[in-house]
Amino acid sequence: MGYSIIVEAHFSAAHRLKGYRGRCETQHGHNWKVEVTISGEKLDKIGMVMDFKVAKRILSNILSSLDHKDLNKTPPFKKQNPTSELIAEFIFNRYQKRLKAPLRLKKVMVWETPTSSATFSLDD
């Protein structure tokens, strides 16, 4: 049991899926939405898991490396397909490194369209 906060941000980028049979094998773009869930067992002295402003700043800094880029030319996606699943894992790993204990990153959800998303989490 514990507390969680969710912050959201957006980025725009192009990608293509190598090995995919269909329209997504050609380069196309998305306006991606990213939701990050941060959890903690206890609240700080003023009653927060984490300041929303700080959580959003961390996410914005990570997404700046993806925004308005061709993801297929951006590490680590030069070697792996920039699928929503792998983008969620990439963001998760980067974000996790910036959190200090006892906070933990619960999950990252990446929306490539308003009706299609992928999630990466270490546990559910």
C-alpha positions in Angstrom: 0.0 0.0 0.0 1.2 3.5 -0.7 0.7 6.7 -2.6 1.2 7.5 -6.3 1.3 10.5 -8.5 1.0 10.6 -12.3 2.4 13.3 -14.5 1.9 13.6 -18.3 3.9 15.2 -21.1 4.0 15.1 -24.9 6.5 14.9 -27.7 6.3 14.7 -31.5 8.5 12.3 -33.4 8.7 10.2 -36.5 9.5 6.5 -36.7 9.2 3.4 -38.9 9.0 -0.2 -37.8 11.6 -2.4 -39.5 10.3 -5.9 -40.3 6.7 -4.8 -40.0 4.3 -5.7 -42.8 1.9 -2.8 -43.3 1.7 1.0 -43.3 3.9 1.3 -40.2 6.9 0.0 -42.1 7.2 3.4 -43.8 8.2 6.5 -41.9 5.3 8.3 -40.2 4.8 10.5 -37.2 2.9 10.6 -33.9 2.1 13.1 -31.3 3.0 10.9 -28.3 1.6 11.2 -24.8 3.6 9.9 -21.9 2.3 9.2 -18.4 4.7 8.4 -15.6 3.5 7.0 -12.3 5.7 7.5 -9.2 5.0 5.9 -5.9 6.1 6.1 -2.3 5.1 4.4 0.9 5.2 7.7 2.9 4.5 11.3 2.2 7.0 14.0 2.8 6.7 16.5 5.7 4.1 18.6 3.7 2.0 15.7 2.5 3.3 14.9 -1.0 4.9 11.9 -2.7 6.9 14.2 -4.9 6.4 17.8 -6.1 4.5 17.6 -9.5 6.7 20.4 -10.8 9.9 18.3 -10.2 8.3 15.2 -11.6 7.3 17.0 -14.8 10.7 18.6 -15.2 12.4 15.2 -15.1 10.0 13.9 -17.7 10.4 16.9 -19.9 14.2 16.6 -19.8 14.0 13.0 -20.9 11.5 13.7 -23.7 13.6 16.5 -25.1 16.0 13.9 -26.5 13.1 12.4 -28.5 11.1 15.5 -29.4 11.0 16.3 -33.2 13.4 13.5 -34.0 13.5 10.6 -36.3 13.5 7.9 -33.6 15.2 5.4 -35.9 18.2 7.6 -35.9 18.2 8.2 -32.1 20.0 5.9 -29.7 19.0 3.3 -28.7 16.6 3.0 -31.5 19.3 2.8 -34.2 19.6 -0.8 -33.2 16.1 -1.7 -32.0 12.6 -0.8 -33.3 11.2 2.3 -31.8 7.9 0.6 -30.8 5.7 2.1 -28.1 6.8 -0.7 -25.8 10.5 0.0 -26.2 10.0 3.7 -26.0 8.2 3.2 -22.6 11.1 1.0 -21.4 13.6 3.6 -22.6 11.8 6.4 -20.7 11.3 4.2 -17.6 15.1 3.4 -17.4 16.1 7.1 -17.8 13.5 8.3 -15.3 14.3 5.6 -12.7 17.9 6.8 -12.6 16.8 10.3 -11.6 14.6 9.2 -8.6 16.0 9.1 -5.1 14.9 6.4 -2.6 12.4 5.8 -1.1 10.6 6.9 -4.3 10.2 4.4 -7.1 8.9 4.5 -10.6 5.8 2.4 -10.8 5.2 2.5 -14.6 5.5 4.4 -17.8 2.6 4.5 -20.3 3.3 5.7 -23.9 0.3 6.6 -26.1 1.0 6.7 -29.8 -2.6 7.5 -30.6 -5.6 8.5 -28.4 -6.7 4.8 -28.4 -3.4 2.9 -28.4 -0.8 2.7 -25.7 1.9 0.5 -24.2 3.2 0.2 -20.6 6.5 -0.7 -19.1 6.7 -1.5 -15.4 8.9 -3.7 -13.2 5.9 -5.2 -11.4 2.1 -4.8 -11.4 
